[in-house]
Amino acid sequence: MRPDGCTGTLAVASPSDAWDWPVLAAVRKTLANGLRVILAENHAVPLVWLSWVSPAGAEWDSPDHAGLAAMTPLLLREGTARRSAAQITEEVDDLGADLVAGGDWDSAFLTLELLSCDLAAGAELLLDMACFARFPHAAVARLRQRRLAELERRRRQPRALADDEFARALYGDQAYGRPPLGTPATLQRIEAEDVAAFHDAHYRPETSCLVVAGSFDSEAAADLLGSFELPPAPVAGKPLPLPPPVAPAAEPAPGIRLVNLPQAAQTELRVGHDGVARGSQDLPPLQVLNAILGDGPSSRLAESLRQRLGLTYHIRSRFAARHGGGPFMVATSVASDAAGAALAGIRREIERLRAEPVPAAELEQAKRRLLGAELRRFQGLLGLGGTLSQAALEGDPVHDFECRRRAMAAVQPDGLRELACRHLHPDRLVTVAVGPAEALRSQFSDDVTRGWTPTVCGREEIVGGDGLGMTPR
């Protein structure tokens, strides 16, 4: 533990020049009715952002009901014990509000943005939808049909195919290897009773959090929110549900997995391996490392593959840190005859970070980019509310933000190289290529991919003549 109360890591050291950041003005409270809230005042404009956040992400899906977690937040506006779906729509429209629902692997959210003078009406509406939702069979059936149509469209999209196959390659049948939207088979099993049971288990006030950001008085808002009636707490002594364990499948064989899409104009590439969990002490310095490697137009991958070699218009790397882990991934789209050269360029930049220290000026530029972007997010209502919502279920998100900024600012070249050696593994890289196999196979066995497994391995899929049906070889 460092003197400032933040957790230390081998990749950071005391910064040579202290950065004077404004402290995020937000407080965390548990109200008399049991509701946990984060209150962040920002009086720049007379608006307020309300966000209900529950630990109800796709990691909770069972294999037989994949897609249930992603469907549930979208159904919260289909009616409650007090309001019909039409009444909810009318009230949102009368308030001039924006209502958005969604989720990710870790959590689900329901947000409402409206005028500050309508905070009381908006809060009552949002809590009613979040806590007392009803799920009509007809509404569930309509959403199921829309999701099935969306899955059919994804089968035609090289980007979606690449993302899904990369997840399968890394995690197999584990939660992170399954598509969060589900499959046609799992969606057909989801009924209104399943949605209601999932909601009852995972959208409880004692496990959820309400974020309020914008122009309001914190004490008055706390009194208001504490006055609302919430569902009763569970029987005393009953333990709260713990997030399911999420572990990667057996170490996947490194190499290239080819999804043959003859009609594709370009080839989608995904390159990477298993990364770190959201709670990892190394995540803040890894974000600095990633900014240098492939986050933004000034990154090494962008300068090498886009500006110098002209192989792609867009390339990005990231550590997708989730509760139970998550992938390190490089994603890009290239001309099919340049796929081999692009793979070689990606590997070269990864190995370079392991082999030599990053120049101090380049590191400082990356840190300033990251820290500046983070501070800018807190200046606007959408950025402030959205960022707090993402961290609402953490123990103390405000403290964590400050620790993360200090950790980013403290990264030094030697520590960054050591971090790269621990978290970037060229010998474990898994590649997914979605494109015309005829143009790709020769490149993957040529010297241009030197250092990679030279043959297509693992799963290869052949797309039928209509471009739709996929059959494993």
C-alpha positions as CSV (number, residue, x, y, z in Angstrom):
1,M,0.0,0.0,0.0
2,R,1.4,3.4,-1.0
3,P,1.4,6.4,1.3
4,D,-1.4,8.0,-0.7
5,G,-3.7,5.0,0.0
6,C,-3.5,3.5,-3.6
7,T,-2.4,0.0,-4.3
8,G,1.1,-0.2,-5.8
9,T,2.4,-2.2,-8.8
10,L,5.8,-3.0,-10.1
11,A,5.1,-1.0,-13.2
12,V,4.9,2.4,-11.6
13,A,7.1,4.7,-9.6
14,S,6.7,8.1,-8.0
15,P,6.1,10.7,-10.7
16,S,8.9,13.2,-11.2
17,D,6.5,16.0,-11.5
18,A,3.2,16.1,-9.5
19,W,0.1,16.7,-11.6
20,D,-2.5,18.8,-9.9
21,W,-5.9,17.2,-10.8
22,P,-9.2,18.5,-9.6
23,V,-10.8,16.1,-7.2
24,L,-14.0,14.6,-8.5
25,A,-16.9,16.0,-6.5
26,A,-19.1,12.9,-5.9
27,V,-20.4,11.3,-2.7
28,R,-21.6,7.8,-2.1
29,K,-24.4,7.1,0.3
30,T,-26.7,4.3,1.4
31,L,-30.2,5.8,2.0
32,A,-32.7,5.0,4.7
33,N,-34.7,2.8,2.2
34,G,-31.6,0.8,1.5
35,L,-30.8,2.4,-1.9
36,R,-27.1,2.9,-2.6
37,V,-26.5,6.2,-4.5
38,I,-23.6,8.1,-6.0
39,L,-24.3,11.9,-6.2
40,A,-22.1,14.1,-8.4
41,E,-23.1,17.7,-8.8
42,N,-22.2,19.5,-12.0
43,H,-24.1,22.8,-12.4
44,A,-22.8,23.7,-15.9
45,V,-26.3,23.1,-17.5
46,P,-29.7,22.6,-15.8
47,L,-29.8,18.9,-16.6
48,V,-29.6,15.7,-14.5
49,W,-28.5,12.2,-15.4
50,L,-30.1,9.2,-13.6
51,S,-28.6,5.7,-14.0
52,W,-29.7,2.5,-12.4
53,V,-26.9,0.0,-12.5
54,S,-27.2,-3.7,-11.5
55,P,-24.7,-6.5,-11.5
56,A,-26.7,-8.3,-14.2
57,G,-24.3,-8.6,-17.2
58,A,-23.9,-11.3,-19.7
59,E,-21.5,-13.2,-17.4
60,W,-24.6,-14.4,-15.5
61,D,-26.1,-16.1,-18.6
62,S,-26.4,-19.9,-18.4
63,P,-25.2,-21.8,-21.5
64,D,-28.8,-22.7,-22.3
65,H,-30.1,-19.2,-22.0
66,A,-27.3,-17.1,-23.5
67,G,-28.8,-13.7,-24.5
68,L,-31.1,-13.4,-21.4
69,A,-29.0,-10.8,-19.6
70,A,-28.8,-8.6,-22.8
71,M,-32.6,-8.8,-23.3
72,T,-33.7,-8.0,-19.8
73,P,-32.8,-4.2,-19.6
74,L,-34.4,-3.5,-23.0
75,L,-37.7,-4.9,-21.6
76,L,-37.8,-2.7,-18.5
77,R,-39.8,-0.1,-20.4
78,E,-42.5,-2.6,-21.4
79,G,-44.6,-2.0,-18.3
80,T,-44.6,-2.0,-14.5
81,A,-47.1,-2.8,-11.8
82,R,-48.2,0.8,-12.1
83,R,-47.7,1.8,-15.7
84,S,-48.3,0.3,-19.1
85,A,-45.6,0.5,-21.8
86,A,-47.6,3.2,-23.5
87,Q,-47.8,5.3,-20.3
88,I,-44.0,5.0,-19.9
89,T,-43.4,6.2,-23.4
90,E,-45.8,9.1,-22.9
91,E,-44.2,10.2,-19.7
92,V,-40.7,10.0,-21.1
93,D,-41.9,12.1,-24.1
94,D,-43.7,14.6,-21.8
95,L,-40.6,15.1,-19.7
96,G,-38.5,15.7,-22.9
97,A,-36.2,13.0,-21.5
98,D,-33.8,10.5,-23.1
99,L,-34.2,6.9,-21.9
100,V,-31.5,4.4,-22.7
101,A,-31.1,0.8,-21.5
102,G,-28.4,-1.7,-22.1
103,G,-25.6,-3.8,-20.6
104,D,-22.2,-5.4,-21.0
105,W,-20.5,-8.4,-19.5
106,D,-20.4,-7.1,-15.9
107,S,-23.6,-5.0,-15.5
108,A,-26.8,-3.7,-16.9
109,F,-28.1,-0.1,-16.8
110,L,-31.2,2.0,-17.3
111,T,-30.5,5.7,-17.7
112,L,-32.7,8.8,-17.9
113,E,-31.5,12.3,-18.8
114,L,-33.9,15.2,-18.2
115,L,-34.2,18.8,-17.0
116,S,-33.2,19.3,-13.4
117,C,-36.6,20.7,-12.4
118,D,-38.1,17.3,-13.3
119,L,-35.8,15.3,-11.1
120,A,-38.6,14.1,-8.8
121,A,-40.8,12.8,-11.6
122,G,-37.8,11.3,-13.5
123,A,-36.5,9.5,-10.4
124,E,-39.9,8.0,-9.6
125,L,-40.3,6.8,-13.2
126,L,-36.8,5.3,-13.3
127,L,-37.2,3.5,-10.0
128,D,-40.6,2.1,-11.0
129,M,-39.1,0.7,-14.2
130,A,-36.0,-0.7,-12.5
131,C,-37.7,-2.3,-9.5
132,F,-41.3,-3.1,-10.4
133,A,-41.0,-4.1,-14.1
134,R,-43.4,-6.6,-15.6
135,F,-42.5,-8.6,-18.7
136,P,-45.5,-9.4,-21.0
137,H,-45.2,-12.5,-23.1
138,A,-46.0,-10.4,-26.3
139,A,-43.1,-8.0,-25.5
140,V,-40.6,-10.8,-24.9
141,A,-41.7,-12.5,-28.2
142,R,-41.3,-9.2,-30.1
143,L,-37.8,-8.6,-28.8
144,R,-36.8,-12.2,-29.4
145,Q,-37.8,-11.9,-33.1
146,R,-35.8,-8.7,-33.4
147,R,-32.8,-10.4,-31.8
148,L,-33.0,-13.3,-34.2
149,A,-33.1,-10.9,-37.1
150,E,-30.0,-9.2,-35.7
151,L,-28.2,-12.5,-35.4
152,E,-29.0,-13.2,-39.0
153,R,-27.5,-9.8,-40.0
154,R,-24.4,-10.5,-38.0
155,R,-23.8,-13.7,-40.0
156,R,-23.2,-11.4,-43.0
157,Q,-20.9,-9.0,-41.2
158,P,-17.2,-9.8,-41.3
159,R,-16.5,-7.6,-38.2
160,A,-19.1,-9.4,-36.1
161,L,-17.9,-12.8,-37.3
162,A,-14.3,-11.9,-36.4
163,D,-15.2,-10.8,-32.9
164,D,-17.3,-13.9,-32.2
165,E,-14.7,-16.3,-33.5
166,F,-11.9,-14.6,-31.6
167,A,-13.9,-14.9,-28.3
168,R,-14.6,-18.6,-29.1
169,A,-10.9,-19.2,-29.8
170,L,-9.8,-17.8,-26.5
171,Y,-12.6,-18.9,-24.1
172,G,-14.3,-21.9,-25.8
173,D,-17.6,-22.8,-23.9
174,Q,-16.9,-20.5,-21.0
175,A,-19.1,-17.4,-20.6
176,Y,-16.7,-15.0,-22.4
177,G,-16.6,-17.4,-25.4
178,R,-20.4,-17.3,-25.9
179,P,-22.0,-14.4,-27.8
180,P,-23.7,-12.0,-25.3
181,L,-26.6,-11.6,-27.7
182,G,-27.2,-15.4,-27.6
183,T,-27.7,-17.8,-30.4
184,P,-30.9,-18.8,-32.3
185,A,-31.2,-21.9,-30.2
186,T,-30.8,-20.2,-26.8
187,L,-33.0,-17.2,-27.7
188,Q,-35.8,-19.6,-28.6
189,R,-35.7,-21.0,-25.1
190,I,-36.2,-17.6,-23.4
191,E,-39.7,-16.9,-22.1
192,A,-41.2,-14.1,-20.1
193,E,-40.9,-16.2,-16.9
194,D,-37.1,-16.5,-17.5
195,V,-36.8,-12.7,-17.8
196,A,-38.9,-12.1,-14.7
197,A,-36.8,-14.6,-12.7
198,F,-33.5,-13.0,-13.9
199,H,-34.8,-9.6,-13.0
200,D,-35.9,-10.6,-9.5
201,A,-32.5,-12.2,-8.9
202,H,-30.2,-9.5,-10.3
203,Y,-31.9,-6.1,-10.2
204,R,-32.4,-5.9,-6.4
205,P,-31.9,-2.5,-4.7
206,E,-29.4,-4.0,-2.2
207,T,-27.1,-5.1,-5.0
208,S,-27.7,-2.2,-7.4
209,C,-26.7,1.4,-7.4
210,L,-28.3,4.7,-8.6
211,V,-26.0,7.3,-10.1
212,V,-27.3,10.9,-10.1
213,A,-25.1,13.5,-11.9
214,G,-25.8,17.0,-13.0
215,S,-27.4,20.2,-11.6
216,F,-29.1,19.4,-8.2
217,D,-28.5,19.7,-4.5
218,S,-27.1,16.5,-3.1
219,E,-28.8,16.7,0.3
220,A,-32.2,17.4,-1.2
221,A,-31.7,14.7,-3.8
222,A,-30.8,12.2,-1.1
223,D,-33.9,13.0,0.9
224,L,-36.0,12.7,-2.2
225,L,-34.6,9.3,-3.3
226,G,-34.8,8.0,0.3
227,S,-38.5,8.7,0.4
228,F,-39.4,6.2,-2.4
229,E,-40.7,2.8,-1.6
230,L,-38.5,-0.1,-2.9
231,P,-39.0,-3.8,-3.0
232,P,-38.5,-5.5,0.4
233,A,-35.0,-6.8,1.2
234,P,-34.5,-10.6,1.2
235,V,-34.8,-12.6,4.3
236,A,-32.2,-11.6,6.9
237,G,-29.1,-13.7,6.7
238,K,-29.6,-14.8,3.1
239,P,-26.3,-14.3,1.2
240,L,-26.3,-12.0,-1.8
241,P,-25.5,-13.8,-5.1
242,L,-21.8,-13.7,-6.0
243,P,-20.7,-13.2,-9.6
244,P,-20.2,-16.6,-11.3
245,P,-16.6,-17.7,-11.8
246,V,-15.3,-16.9,-15.2
247,A,-12.2,-18.7,-16.3
248,P,-10.6,-19.1,-19.7
249,A,-10.8,-22.5,-21.4
250,A,-7.6,-24.6,-21.8
251,E,-4.8,-22.5,-23.3
252,P,-5.7,-22.2,-27.0
253,A,-3.1,-23.2,-29.6
254,P,-1.5,-20.1,-31.0
255,G,-1.9,-19.7,-34.8
256,I,-4.3,-18.5,-37.4
257,R,-8.0,-19.4,-37.5
258,L,-9.5,-18.7,-40.9
259,V,-13.2,-18.0,-41.5
260,N,-13.7,-18.1,-45.3
261,L,-15.9,-15.3,-46.6
262,P,-15.4,-15.3,-50.4
263,Q,-17.5,-12.2,-51.0
264,A,-15.6,-10.0,-48.4
265,A,-14.0,-6.9,-49.9
266,Q,-11.4,-6.9,-47.1
267,T,-10.1,-9.2,-44.4
268,E,-11.0,-8.6,-40.8
269,L,-8.1,-9.5,-38.4
270,R,-8.2,-10.1,-34.7
271,V,-4.9,-10.8,-32.9
272,G,-4.4,-11.3,-29.2
273,H,-4.6,-13.5,-26.1
274,D,-6.2,-13.6,-22.6
275,G,-5.6,-10.4,-20.7
276,V,-6.4,-9.1,-17.2
277,A,-9.4,-8.7,-15.0
278,R,-11.0,-5.3,-14.2
279,G,-9.6,-5.4,-10.7
280,S,-6.0,-6.0,-11.7
281,Q,-3.4,-3.7,-10.1
282,D,-1.6,-3.6,-13.5
283,L,-4.6,-2.3,-15.5
284,P,-3.8,1.5,-15.2
285,P,-0.2,1.1,-16.4
286,L,-1.5,-1.4,-19.0
287,Q,-3.7,1.4,-20.4
288,V,-0.7,3.5,-20.8
289,L,1.1,0.7,-22.5
290,N,-1.9,0.2,-24.8
291,A,-2.0,3.9,-25.7
292,I,1.5,3.6,-27.0
293,L,0.8,0.3,-28.9
294,G,-2.5,0.9,-30.5
295,D,-4.9,3.4,-29.0
296,G,-5.3,6.4,-31.2
297,P,-3.8,7.9,-34.4
298,S,-0.5,8.6,-32.6
299,S,0.0,5.0,-31.5
300,R,2.8,2.8,-32.9
301,L,0.4,0.4,-34.8
302,A,-1.3,3.4,-36.5
303,E,1.9,5.0,-37.5
304,S,3.4,1.7,-38.7
305,L,0.5,0.0,-40.5
306,R,-1.5,3.0,-41.5
307,Q,0.8,5.9,-42.1
308,R,4.1,4.2,-43.1
309,L,2.9,1.0,-44.8
310,G,-0.6,2.1,-45.9
311,L,-2.1,-1.2,-45.0
312,T,-5.2,0.0,-43.1
313,Y,-7.3,3.0,-42.4
314,H,-8.0,2.0,-38.8
315,I,-6.3,-0.2,-36.2
316,R,-6.8,-0.4,-32.5
317,S,-5.6,-2.5,-29.6
318,R,-7.2,-2.7,-26.1
319,F,-7.3,-4.6,-22.9
320,A,-11.0,-5.5,-22.5
321,A,-10.9,-5.9,-18.7
322,R,-14.0,-7.4,-17.2
323,H,-14.9,-8.9,-13.8
324,G,-13.5,-12.3,-14.6
325,G,-10.7,-11.4,-17.0
326,G,-10.9,-10.4,-20.7
327,P,-8.9,-10.4,-23.8
328,F,-6.0,-8.3,-25.1
329,M,-6.9,-7.8,-28.7
330,V,-5.7,-5.9,-31.8
331,A,-8.4,-5.3,-34.4
332,T,-8.1,-4.1,-37.9
333,S,-9.4,-4.4,-41.5
334,V,-7.0,-4.7,-44.4
335,A,-6.9,-5.5,-48.1
336,S,-6.9,-9.3,-48.3
337,D,-3.6,-9.4,-50.1
338,A,-2.0,-7.4,-47.3
339,A,-3.2,-9.6,-44.4
340,G,0.2,-11.4,-44.0
341,A,2.1,-8.1,-43.9
342,A,-0.3,-6.7,-41.4
343,L,0.1,-9.7,-39.1
344,A,3.9,-9.3,-39.3
345,G,3.6,-5.6,-38.5
346,I,1.4,-6.2,-35.4
347,R,3.8,-8.8,-34.0
348,R,6.8,-6.6,-34.7
349,E,5.3,-3.8,-32.6
350,I,4.4,-6.1,-29.7
351,E,7.9,-7.6,-29.6
352,R,9.4,-4.1,-29.8
353,L,7.6,-3.1,-26.5
354,R,9.1,-6.2,-24.9
355,A,12.6,-5.7,-26.2
356,E,13.4,-2.0,-25.7
357,P,12.3,0.8,-23.3
358,V,9.8,3.4,-24.6
359,P,11.4,6.8,-25.1
360,A,10.5,9.2,-22.3
361,A,9.0,11.7,-24.7
362,E,6.7,9.1,-26.3
363,L,5.6,7.8,-22.9
364,E,4.9,11.3,-21.6
365,Q,2.8,12.1,-24.7
366,A,0.7,8.9,-24.2
367,K,0.1,9.6,-20.5
368,R,-1.0,13.2,-21.3
369,R,-3.4,11.9,-24.0
370,L,-5.0,9.4,-21.6
371,L,-5.2,11.7,-18.6
372,G,-6.5,14.6,-20.6
373,A,-9.2,12.4,-22.1
374,E,-10.2,11.2,-18.7
375,L,-10.4,14.7,-17.2
376,R,-12.4,15.9,-20.2
377,R,-15.0,13.2,-19.6
378,F,-15.7,14.6,-16.2
379,Q,-16.4,18.1,-17.6
380,G,-19.6,17.1,-19.4
381,L,-22.8,15.5,-18.0
382,L,-22.7,12.5,-20.4
383,G,-19.1,11.7,-19.6
384,L,-19.5,12.2,-15.9
385,G,-22.6,10.2,-15.6
386,G,-21.5,7.4,-18.0
387,T,-18.1,7.1,-16.3
388,L,-19.6,6.9,-12.8
389,S,-22.2,4.4,-14.0
390,Q,-19.5,2.1,-15.3
391,A,-17.8,2.1,-11.9
392,A,-20.9,2.4,-9.7
393,L,-20.7,-1.1,-8.4
394,E,-17.1,-0.7,-7.2
395,G,-16.3,-0.2,-3.6
396,D,-15.3,3.5,-3.9
397,P,-15.3,4.6,-7.6
398,V,-14.1,8.2,-6.8
399,H,-11.1,6.9,-4.9
400,D,-10.4,4.4,-7.6
401,F,-10.4,7.1,-10.3
402,E,-7.8,9.1,-8.3
403,C,-5.6,6.1,-7.8
404,R,-5.8,5.2,-11.5
405,R,-4.8,8.7,-12.6
406,R,-1.8,8.7,-10.2
407,A,-0.8,5.2,-11.4
408,M,-1.0,6.3,-15.0
409,A,1.1,9.4,-14.4
410,A,3.7,7.4,-12.5
411,V,4.6,4.9,-15.2
412,Q,8.3,5.0,-16.2
413,P,10.0,3.5,-19.2
414,D,11.8,0.7,-17.4
415,G,8.6,-0.3,-15.6
416,L,6.7,-0.2,-18.9
417,R,9.1,-2.7,-20.5
418,E,8.8,-5.1,-17.6
419,L,5.0,-4.8,-17.8
420,A,5.1,-5.6,-21.5
421,C,7.2,-8.7,-20.8
422,R,4.6,-9.9,-18.3
423,H,1.4,-9.1,-20.2
424,L,2.2,-9.3,-23.9
425,H,3.1,-12.8,-25.2
426,P,4.0,-13.1,-28.9
427,D,4.3,-16.9,-28.5
428,R,0.6,-17.1,-27.3
429,L,-1.0,-14.9,-30.0
430,V,-4.2,-16.2,-31.5
431,T,-5.2,-14.8,-34.9
432,V,-8.6,-14.8,-36.5
433,A,-8.9,-13.8,-40.2
434,V,-12.3,-13.4,-41.8
435,G,-12.0,-13.0,-45.6
436,P,-11.5,-14.9,-48.9
437,A,-9.5,-18.0,-48.0
438,E,-8.1,-18.3,-51.5
439,A,-6.3,-15.0,-51.1
440,L,-5.2,-15.6,-47.5
441,R,-3.8,-19.2,-47.3
442,S,-0.7,-18.5,-49.3
443,Q,0.2,-15.5,-47.2
444,F,-0.1,-17.5,-44.0
445,S,2.4,-20.0,-45.2
446,D,4.8,-17.4,-46.6
447,D,7.9,-15.8,-45.0
448,V,5.9,-12.6,-44.6
449,T,4.4,-14.1,-41.4
450,R,7.7,-15.3,-40.1
451,G,7.5,-16.1,-36.4
452,W,3.8,-17.1,-36.6
453,T,2.5,-20.6,-36.8
454,P,2.8,-21.0,-40.6
455,T,-0.3,-23.0,-41.2
456,V,-4.0,-22.3,-40.7
457,C,-4.9,-24.1,-37.5
458,G,-7.9,-24.7,-35.3
459,R,-11.2,-23.9,-36.8
460,E,-11.8,-23.1,-40.5
461,E,-15.2,-22.4,-41.7
462,I,-16.4,-22.5,-45.3
463,V,-19.1,-20.1,-46.3
464,G,-21.7,-21.6,-48.7
465,G,-22.4,-20.2,-52.2
466,D,-25.1,-18.0,-50.8
467,G,-22.7,-16.4,-48.4
468,L,-24.9,-17.4,-45.4
469,G,-24.5,-21.0,-44.4
470,M,-21.3,-21.9,-42.5
471,T,-20.1,-25.5,-42.1
472,P,-17.0,-26.5,-40.1
473,R,-14.5,-28.3,-42.3
